[in-house]
Amino acid sequence: MLKGSLLLESKINPNTAYQKQQDTLIVWSEAENYDLALSFQEKAGCDEIWEKICQVQGKDPSVEVTQDLIESEEEHIEEMPETSPLIDLPTCELNKLEEIADLVTSVLSSPIRREKLALALENEGYIKKLLQLFQVCENLENTEGLHHLYEIIRGILFLNKATLFEVMFSDECIMDVVGCLEYDPSLAQPKRHREFLTKTAKFKEVIPITDSELRQKIHQTYRVQYIQDIILPTPSVFEENFLSTLTSFIFFNKVEIVSMLQEDEKFLSEVFAQLTDEATDDDKRCELVNFFKEFCAFSQTLQPQNRDAFFKTLAKLGILPALEIVMGMDDLQVRSAATDIFSYLVEFSPSMVREFVMQEAQQSDDDILLINVVIEQMICDTDPELGGAVQLMGLLRTLIDPENMLATANKTEKSEFLNFFYNHCMHVLTAPLLANTSEDKCEKDAVVGSTKSNTICPDNYQTAQLLALILELLTFCVEHHTYHIKNYIMNKDLLRRVLVLMNSKHTFLALCALRFMRRIIGLKDEFYNRYITKGNLFEPVINALLDNGTRYNLLNSAVIELFEFIRVEDIKSLIAHIVENFYNALESIEYVQTFKGLKTKYEQEKDRQNQKLNSVPSILRSNRFRRDARALEEDEEMWFNEDEEEEGEAVVPPVEKSKQEDDFPDSYEKFMETKKAKESEDKENLPKRTSAGGFKFTFSHSASAANGANGANGKSVAAQTSPASSNGSSSKNTTLSTAVTAAKVGEFLQKVLPSLRALRGSAVS
């Protein structure tokens, strides 16, 4: 609609009752059965129009109903005993029906007048006389009279008076009331509600009800509910509270029915016995399950303490074992009704259901456990839209939700139940997922013009929907079950199997798989991060992004959001893995800055690491901390030469590394650990540096060839060993010439040389 165009033009009538509701709504009636309402987005706009209305009618804008004051004064006068007689009703005659209809319609706008009319109708059996006129009009086919009677009976219902309902809904009168309501003047042909109630709708007693009062209550409640839901039109703004007593009437009837049935233990015991009896035929069992479904639906009207007692009674009688039997039956209607009953039980007390299945697990095989029966029903739902599976998935999520699990001093329901669920049920839940992502289930199809092959999961729409539901549950587990689901994912390599579904032709399923991975990454758990990087599990996600091409769709946005989250949260291990392995494929994506941002983060981290390394003292940065064969000799060389090299004096030329150095025995590892520990103790006693940065002593090295096949001359700690000769002796010996004035160096060498002698088995002089 164009901005500034006219929406409504209405003249403000000085006598019209305008009402302001909820600060943003103004309602009024301009003609009979023609109600209007103005709804405002903001309170200020409503107040502005309301002030103008009140200005025209001469009212204070603080009032909520513009005609309240006049009506109150009028009603105050009417309430005076001397001047407030009951309304005089016209006599019940055919020629008075129009007058009666006008009277009933006219009082609906005034609460006091409605009350007076209700009192008048209670006297002299007036309603019964009206219903007798209905039978006369119907026999005479007096259409005009029948239309008036429709207005009269509808108006009497809107009087909202329980005492009148008792009369109208009695066995004697209720079908005539329904008959009057068939003749709506706005309909070309009358409805056939009585025919439906008497012929189509059949009352079935699954177990004979001996209490006549109970049977009458059940009949009455069904019919009144039918009047409210089917016959009466949707109330207008002014009529919305007119039927509150009718709702209460139905409510209290249901409370009475549930209470009467619950107290009759013989009746309920017989119902359970027949429900679980193998000899019970399918039709009978279907009726029994439907009875329990309605029974549980009625129980929702009970007060919390009464509802608690109700479900405890059902549990004591064995409702859960009974459900376990009927939920596994072939009959679709029976299974559907059983699922509804199960949902009432789970909603009322998930702990009660959990306690039952854990006790059951001690006595039964996994296949027949109630939760596994529920999972199997979810998996085997034949509905193309999986309506039943969606309902069951919601129930499973409630059962595995730690938020509604109890914890007491002696018992933690969360740990007990989750241990049970992952040991006995999780394999049933994930079976379709694992089956549809196994190698023999997937096909390798070469991409045209490419050497790469795609793994394509052969999923039809119904299978894809089922896998999406399972993934939704598993995603919930990732968020709420911490180590249980973590162990399961890593033991089964579950994320890899899930990401196979990124190739599904159904985008919603690919998104479910991506959402599962996104929840895992969202935890920022380094165990998960290592699992993802070691398994190279970003590859299917990046392939899906690249295969999506330039299409701007939900898949594109979801993948980019995943990488943006990693960038914003600065998950270093993932950033390094992505940049080092996939940046060449991603750098061409420039319509977002996400991937360039990942590269920037990666480079910044590398710079930080380099700066950190440079800021560490050179002695700590040396190779002395490396536990390989080179460490011993290089460590000592670096220790002595580091500072002399800083002064520009190259003392030791680079030497070719020996392959044999990599094969030191384990005793060398132990030696290095002992040496490092000792060095840390003596660190404070190392030679002091001069102000120029050098040591106070000088140390020069020279290497020369050695003679002798098996003997070894003084070996330098800076020298490298050469490959061994065939007889296992060293082919290269070095001599050490030193000019050292510091006693500490001599002590250090005395400690090191015996260890070297022991390792190499050679004589050191």
N, C-alpha and C positions, 0 to 999 in steps of 0.2 A: 504494500500500500504506500502511496506517495506521501512524503513528509508534508504535514500541514493540511492534508485532505480531511474532510468532514467525516467523523465516525458516527456521531449520534447527535440528533437535534431533538430536544425534549423541553417542553414548556414546564416551568416550575409552578405547580398548582398549589395555592395556599392551603388547601385542605388535604393534600396527599401526605401520607405518612412515609417519610424518608428515614432510613435506618443506616447508621454507620457501623460497620463490623470490622474488627481486627485491624483498625487504623488504615487500611488500604482498600476497603470495599464499601460502596454505597449501593443499597438495594431499595427498590420501591415497586409499586404496582400501578400501572396506568389504566388498565381495564380488567374486566373479569378474565381470570386465567392468563393474564399477560404480565409476567414479571420481568423486571429489568435489573441489571446489576452493572455497576461501573467498577472495574478493578484497576488499581493504580500500582505502578512499579515502586513508587516511593511515597512515604507518608505525607510529605510536603504537598504533593500534587492533590492528594485526597483531601487534605485540610483546606486547601484553597477553594475547591469546588463546594465542600461542605459549608464553609463560611458564607458563600453566595446563596446557597439554598436556605440556610438559617436566616440570612438577611431578608430574603423575600418573604419568608413565613414569620419574620419577627421573633425568631428564637435565639437563645444563647447558643453559640457554637460548641459549648462544652457538653451539651446534651447528645445522646447517642440515637434517640428517636425523636423526631420533630413533633409528633402528636402525643407524646407521653403525658404531658402535663394536663391537657384537656381531657384525655381519656381517663386519667387517674382521678380527676375531679368528678367526672361523670360516674365512674365506678364507685367512688367513695360514697356518692349519694345513693347509688343502687345498693351498697352494702348495708345501709341503715335498715334495721329490721322492719320499721314501720313502712318504709317505701320500697322494699325489695321483695315482692312476691315472686314465686317461681314463674318461669315463662309459661304462658298459656299455649298449649299445643293444639293445633287444629284437630278435629276429629278424624279418625282413620277411615277415610272414604276415598273412593277412586277420584272424585272430582276435587279433592283437597291435596292430591299428591304434589301438584306444582307449588302450592303454597307451603307445604311442609319442606319441599326441597329448597325453596328460597330461604326459609327460616334457618334451616340447618347450615346452608352455605354462608349466610350473613353473619352468624355468630363466631365463625372460625377466627376472625381477626381480633377478637376480644377474649382474653382468658376468663374474665368473670362471667361473661355471657355463655362461654363454652361450659363452664362449671354448672351454671343454672340449667342449661338445656340438658346436661347429663343427668342432673337430679330429677328433672321432669320426665325423662325417658325411662328412668328406673321404676317409676310408678305405673301402676295399672297395666303392666305387661304390654307397654306400647310397642316395643320392638317385635314381639310375637304377632301383634295385630298387623304390623307393617308387612311381615313375612307372609301372613295369610293373604294380604292384598296382592303380593307377588304371585302367588299360585293362581289367583283369580285372573290377573293381567296376562299371565302366561297362557292360561286356558283360553282366554278371549283373544289372544294374540294382539293385545293392546300395546303396541310398540312405544307409543308416547309415555304411557304409564310406566313401562319397564325402564325407559330412559330416566324418568324421574326417580324411580326406586334405586337405580344405580347411584345417582347423585346423593340420595338420602343415606344409603348404607355406607358409601364411601365417606361421607361427611361424619357419620356416627363413629366410624373407625378413627377418623382424625380428631375426635373429641379426646382420644387418648385416656380413656377411663377403664380401669381394670374391671369394675363391677359390670360394665356393659359388655366387656369381652366374655365374661363368664356366661352371660346369657347367649350372646351371639355364637360362641364356639361350643355350646353344648351339643350333645348328639342330636337333640331334637331340632336345632336351628341351623347348624353350621352349613349343611348342604344347600339350604335356601339362601343363606348369605352368599355362598359361592355362586348360586344361580343369579342373584341380583347383580353381582359383579361381572357376569358374562355380557350384560347389555350396555356396554360402553357406547355412548352416543357418537363418539368419534370413529367407531368401527362400522364398516358396511354390513358385516355379518357378525352375529354374536359368537363368542368363543364357546368351546365345549369342555369347559373345565370339569363339570360334574361327571361327564362321561369318562374322562381320564381318571378321576379319583375313584370311581366305582368299578370300572371295567379294566382299564389298562394297569393301573397301579395295584398290585396284589400284595397283601400283607401275608408274610410267611413266618410261621412260628417254627423255628428250627428245633426247639424243644417246646412242647405244649406249655403255655403260660396259664397257670390255674388261677392267678389273681386277676379278677375281672377289672378291678380299679386300675391295675398296671396296664392291662390291654387297652382300656379306654384312654389312658393318658398317652400311650404310644400313638394311637389313631389320631387323637386330637392334635398332638404336637406336629405330626406329619402334615396334616391338613392346614393348620395355621401357618406353618413354615411355607407351604405352597402358596397360600394367600399373599404372604409378605413378599416372597421371592418372585413369583410368577404373575399373579393377578394384578396386584396394585402397581400403578405406574411409579416411576422414579420420582420421589418427592421434589418439589421445587424448593427454591431458597427459603420461602416462608413456611414450607411444610416439613422441613428437615427434622424438626423436633416433635412433630405430631404423632409419630409412630414409636416413640421411645418406650411407651408402656407395652406396646405389642412385642417389641424385642425382649423386654423383661419377662413378659408372659411366657414366651418360648423358652427363654433361659431357665426360668424356675421349673418349668415342666421337665426340661432335660435333667436338671439336678434331681428332681424327684424320681425320674425313671432310673437313673444310674444308681441312686441310693437304694431303691427297692430291689433292683436286680442284684446289687452287691450283697445285700443282706440275705438273699436267697442262695445260700451256699450249695444247696442240693441242685438247684438249677444250673449254676456255673460248673459244678463238678461234672454234671451230665454232659454239658457242652464240650468240655475238655476231653472227656472220655471218648465221645464220638469223633471229635476232631482228629485224635491221634490213633483211632482204631483203624487197622488196615482193611477191615471188612466194610467200612463206610464207603458208599459209592461216591463218585466224583461230584455229582450234582449236589448231594447232601453236604459234602465237605465244602463246596463252594458257598452254599448258603450259610454254613457255620462261620466260615472266614469272613464273609460279608457282615454277618451279625456282629462279630468282634470288631470289625472296622468301624461300624456305626457306634458301637458301645464305647470304643476309645475316643471317637470324635465327640460324643456327648460328654465324656469325662472332662473335656477341656473347659466346660462351664463350671466345674467344681472349684471351691476355694482351695488354695495350695495344700492345706493340711488334709483336706478330704481327698484331693487328687493323690497325695502321697499314700494315703491308706488304700485307695483304689488300686494303684499300680502294685503295691506290696501284696495285695490280695491276689492279683493276677500272677505275680511272680511265684507266690507260694503254691498256686494251683498248677504251675508249670507252663506258662505262656511261652517262654523262650525255647524249651525243647519242642513244643508243638510247632512254633514258627520254623524251626530248623527242618522239620519234616515237610511242611506245606510249601516252604520257599523253594524246595528242590523238585516240586512236581511239574509236570508238563503243562498243565492247564494255565494259560496266560492270565485269565481273570483271577484265579486263585493266587498266583504268584504276585500279581499286582496288589491285591487286597492285603496279602501277607506283608508286602513291602511297606504299605501304608501303616499297618499295625506296628511294624518294627520301627518305623520313623517316629511314631508316638513314644515308644519306649526309649529310644535313643535320646530324643529331645527331652524327655522327662528326667532320665537318669542314665547317662552314659556309663557311670561307674558300675551300676547294677549289671549292665550288659557285659562290661569288661570282666567283672568278677565271675560271671557265669562262664564265659569262654575260657578263662584261665583255669578254672576248676575242671572244665570239660576236657582240656588238653591233657590232663593227667590220666584220663581214662579212655580217650578216643584217638583214632588216627587223624592226621592232619586233614585228610580229604573230607571228613564229615564235620569238621569244626564249623560252628555257626558263621564266623567271620569269613572262612574260606568258601562257605556256601554263598554268602553275600557277594564275595569277589567273583565267584564263578557265574552268578546270575548277571552281574555287571558285564562280564566278558562275553556272555552268551546272549545278550539282549538282541532280539530279532527285529526290533523297531529300527527302521532305516535312520531315524533321527536320534536313536538311543535315548529316548525320554526316560525310560526306567533306569538305564545305566547312569544317567546324570544324577537322578535322585539317590541311587545307591552310593555313588561316589561322594556325594555330600554327607551321607551318613557315615561312611568310612572316615572321612576327614574329621568329623566330630569325634569319632571313637579314638583316633590317633592324635588328637590335639592335646598337648601337654597342659594347655591353659585350663582345661576343665578336669584335670586329674588331681586327686587328693593326695595330701602328704600328712601323715600322722607321726607320732613319736616312734612307733614300732614298725611302720610300714610306709614305703614310698611307692605309690601306685605307678608313677611314671617309669621308674627303672624296671619294675616287675613286668608291667604290661608291654613296654617297648622291647624288652628282652624276649618276651613271648612272641610278639608280633614279628620281629625280625627272624626268629628261629623257625616259626611255624607258618607264617602267612606271606611274608614278603616274596618268597619264590613263586607263589601262586599269582600275586599281583603283577610281577614283572615278566611272567612267562610269555604273554603275547608280544611284549616289547623285544625280548631276547629272540623269540622265534622269528619275528619279522625283520630282524636286523642281522641274522646269522649269514654266514658266507654262502651257504647253499641256497638261501632264500633270495639272495640279491644277484643281480645280473651285471656282468661287465660289458658295457657297450662302448665301443670306441667312438670318440667324437670325430665327426667329419672334419678332415683337414687338420687333425691333431694327432699326436702320438699318445696323448693322455687318455686314460679310460675313466669313465665315471661309474661310481657305484650307485645304482638306481634301485631304490626299494620298491618292490611291486605291491603298492598299497592301493586298494580301492577306497571309495569314500567312507564306507562304514568302518573299515579297518582303521583308516586314518583318524576318524572321530574317536574310536576306542583308544588308540595310542595317545591321542591328545589328552583324553581323560586320565589315563595312567600317568602321563608326564605331569599333569597338573597336580596329582597326588604326590608324585616323587619330588616335585618342586617344593610343595608344602613341607615334605619331610626334610629337605635340605635346610629350609629356614628354621625348623622347630626341633629337629632331632639330633643335631650336632654329631657326636661320635658314632652313634648307631648307623646313620646313613653314610657317614664318611667311610667307615669300614666296609660297608656293603658296596659302595661305589668303587672303591679301590680294589677290593677282592674280585669283583665281577668285571672290572674295567668298564663300568656302566656308562660313563660319559662318552667313551669312544663309540659304543653301540648306539647311544642316543643320537650322536652327531651324524650317524649314517642317514638319519631322517632329514638332514639338511638338504638332501637330494630329492625329497618327496615332491611329487607334482602338485601336492596340496600345500599351498603357502602357509595356511594356518598351522599345519603340522610342523613345518620347518621352523615357524616362529615359536612353537611350543618347545622344540628342541633347543633353540637358541635361548629361550627364557630360562630353561633348566641350567644351561651353562652360565648365564648371566647371574643367577642366584648364587651359584657356587663361587664365581669370581667376586660377587658382592660381599661375601664373607671375609675377604682379604686374609684367607688362611694359607699360610705358607706350605702346609702339607698338600692342599689342593693345587696351589700354584706349581709346586714341583711336579705333581702328577700330570698337570696339563702340559708343562714345558717338556718333560721327559717323553711324554707320549705324542708330542707334536700335534696337540689337539686343536690348535688354531687353524690348521690347514683346511679342514672342511668348511669352517666359517668363512675364511678368506676366499676359498673357491666359490662358495655360494654368493659372496659379494661381487666377485668378478664376473660370475656367470649371469648375475642379475643385470650387468651392464649399466647403462645410463638411466635405467628406469628409476624414477623417484617414487618409491612405494614404501609400504610399511616394513618390508624385509630390509630394504636399504637403510632406512632410518634406525631400525633396531640394531643392526650390525654396527653402524657408526656409533650409536649410543654406547654399545659395549666397549668399543675402543676408547671413546671419549671418557668413559668412567675410569678406565685404566690410566689414562693420561692425567685426569684431574686428581685422582687419588694417589697418583705417583707410585704405582705398584712396580717397584724397580725390577724384580725378577721377570715379570711379564713383559715390561717395556723392552728390556734387553733382548729377550727371546724374540719378540715380534720384529724389532728393528734388525737384528742380526740375521733373521731367517726369511723375512717377508718384505722388507722395505723396498726392494727392487720392484716387486709386483705392485706395491701400494703407492709409490711416490708419484705416479701419474694422476692420482685422485686429488684434485686441487679445489673442488667445489666446497670442501670443508677443510679446515686447517688441522684436523685431528691427527693425521698421519705425520705431517710436518712437525706438529707439536710433540708427537712421540719421539721423533728423531732428535728434536731439540733437547728434550728431557734426557734422552740417552746420552747425548754428547755432553750435556752439563754434568751428568753423573760421572762420566769418564774423566772429565776435567777435575772434578772434585777429588776423585780417587787419586789422580796423578799428583795434585797439590798436596793431598794428605801424605802420599808416599814421599814427596820431596821434603815435607816438613819433618819427617822422621829422621833422627840422627843417622848418619851414614853407617855407623857400626851396627845399628839395628836393621838396616836395609840390606846388609850383606848376605851372601849365600850361606853363612854359617848356620842359618836356621833351616836349610834344606836337608832333608833326610835322605840323601842319596850318596853314592860312592864318591862323588867329587867334593862333597862338603868338607871332609876333614882337611884336605890339603888347601883348598881354596879359602877356607875360613881363616886359617892361620896367615896365609899370604895377604889376604885383605886386611887382616888385623894389623899387620906390621906395615903395609905399604899404602894404606888409604890416604894418610895425611901427607906422605911424601909425594904422592901423585898429585895431590891438590897444589903442591908447590911447583908443579911442572916437571918433576923428575920421574921419568919412566924407568922403573927399576926392573920389573920382571916382564920379559916379552911374552906374548900369548903363546900358549902351548897346545898342541893337538890333544883333544880329549880321548881317553882310552875307553874302548867299549867294555873292557873288563871291569871298569870302575862301577858299572851298574850292577855288578853281581856280588857285592859284599855280603858276608853272612849276617844273620840276624844279630850276632853279638855286637856288630858295629852300631846298629840302631840303639842298643842298650848303652853302648859306650857314649854315643852322642848325647843321649838324654842325661847321663851322669855328668858329662863335661859341661853341658849348658847350665845345669844346676850349680856346679862349682863356680862357673864363670860369673853367675849372677851374684854369688857371695863375694867374689873378689873384685867386683866391678869398681868399687870405691877405691881400691888400691892400685888401679891402673896408672901408668905414668901420666903426670900432669902435662897439659898443653902449655906452650909458651903464649905470650901475648900475640905472637904472629900466627898462631894457630898450629904450629908443628909440635911434635914431641921433643922433649929435651935430649933425646938420644937419637942417633942415626943407626939404621940397620940396612946393610947392603947384602945382596944375594948374587951368587954366580953359580951357573950350572956347568958341569963338565962331564965328559964321558967316564964311565966306570969300567974297571977291569974285573974279570972273574965271572965264571958261569953261575955259581950258586951263592957266592958271597955278595954282600951289599955294603958299600961304604956309607958314610953319614948321609942320611936322606933328609932333604930339605922339606919343611912343611909346606913350601910354596910350589914344590915340583909335582909333576903329574906322572903317573906310572904309564909305561908303554905296554903294548900287548905282550902277554907272557910267551915265552918260548915253549917248544914242544915238551921239554922236561919239566915245565912248571916253574922254572926259576925266572927271576926278573932279568930282562935284557938291557935294562937301563939303570944306571946308578948315578947318584948325584953327590956332590960334596958340599959341605956347608962351611963357609968362612964368615965369621961374624966379628964385629967390633962393637961390643955392647958394654955400656957402663952401668946400666940399671940392673940391680940385683933381682928385681921382680921378674924380669924376662927369663933369667936363668932358672928361677924357681918354676916358672910356668913350663919351660921346656922339660925340666926334670919330671914334671907330672905327666906330660903328654907323651914323651918318647917311650917309656915302658909300655904304655898302652899300644902304641904303634908296633912295638916289638912283639907283643903278644899276638896282635892281629896278623901280622905278616910272617911271623916266625923267623925273622931275620935278625942278625946282630947289628946293633946300632952303636957306633963309636963316636 
